[in-house]
Amino acid sequence: MAAPAASLLFLYACAERDASDVENRPNAVDNRDETPVETDVAARLQERYGDKFKRVVVGDLDRDETPDYVACLEIEEPDLWGVKFLAVDAETGETLAETPTLDGSLADAAIETVRLEGKPNELLYYDSGDYFIGSSVGEIFAYFVDFAEDRVYRAHLFVRPDAAPSLHISDNADETIVAAFLERSRARFPELVLVEEDYEFPL
């Protein structure tokens, strides 16, 4: 599984929709009604990334009030698997910025753009949903990606039979990000506790 990371890999030289609705439509566009531009962007990304490309999300991610496009990729390689998000140019499909490969899957995921209080631009929000959750044990991976600030914030919720549901949040998260993670996590697990040490289930 991919190692957590706290920043984006920027490639510039200078510069709750249910996932089941889109799982079988690799070029689906989330968040808004499809426009010809969005459909064209999705088609180019499908051609470029093939089966790795699952959907494109649209939002105002860089503060210029024009639509920004994020390609959502599912990475499945022998020594690396997870999810990856790429900010792409609508005209060319070229990658402008990308996250590392992050723990998670797109199979049951919720992905949207959100605007948090005090943040001048929208953030990409990802939640792995039920994919890694069983009847008594499991985990949920969640991320806020701030392309404008070159940051990825991570939350890992893990459930074990011998403890209350626990939430670990990456150290780079400010109060606004922490509050947003807690609000979303406690909506599902009201009894969860915030912990300082993360936990990794044995393979």
C-alpha positions, 0 to 999 in steps of 0.5 A, a space after each residue: 500500500 502507498 505510504 502517506 505523504 503530506 505534499 503534492 508532486 508539482 510538475 509546473 516549471 513555474 507556475 455525496 454523490 454515490 460512487 456506485 453511480 460512476 463505477 461503471 462509467 470510467 469517464 464520468 464527471 462528478 459534481 456538475 452537469 456534464 458540459 462539452 468541455 468536461 466530456 472532452 476532458 474526460 475523453 482525453 484522460 481516458 485515452 491518456 491513462 486507460 483503465 487507471 482513469 476512473 473519473 474527473 472532478 470539477 471545482 475552483 481549486 486554484 483561486 482564479 474562479 475558472 473550472 479546474 479539472 482533477 483526474 482520479 486514478 486507480 493505481 494497481 501495480 505489483 508493488 504499489 496500489 492506491 489512488 492518485 489525483 492529478 490537476 490537469 489542463 482542460 485544453 491539452 489534458 497535460 498534468 499540472 500537479 499530482 499527488 503521490 499514490 495514496 492509500 485508498 480505492 475508488 471502488 466505493 469512494 466519495 469524491 467532491 470539491 468543498 470550500 471550508 471556512 477560511 480557505 480561499 479556494 476549494 479543496 478536493 475531498 476523498 473518502 474511501 467509504 465502505 471498501 475497507 470496512 468489515 463487520 467489526 474491523 476495518 479502516 477508512 482513508 480520507 484526504 483533503 487535497 489543496 492544490 493551491 497550497 501544494 498540500 495533502 491532509 490525511 485522516 485514517 479512521 480505524 476500527 478494532 474489536 478491542 477499542 473505540 473507533 480511532 481517528 488519526 490526522 496528519 500533523 500538517 492539518 490546521 484547526 479548520 482541516 481537523 474540524 472538517 475531518 472530525 465532523 465527517 468522521 463523527 457523523 458515522 462514528 459518534 463515539 470515535 476518539 482522536 489519537 496521536 499515533 496511527 495504526 496499521 493493520 497486519 497483512 
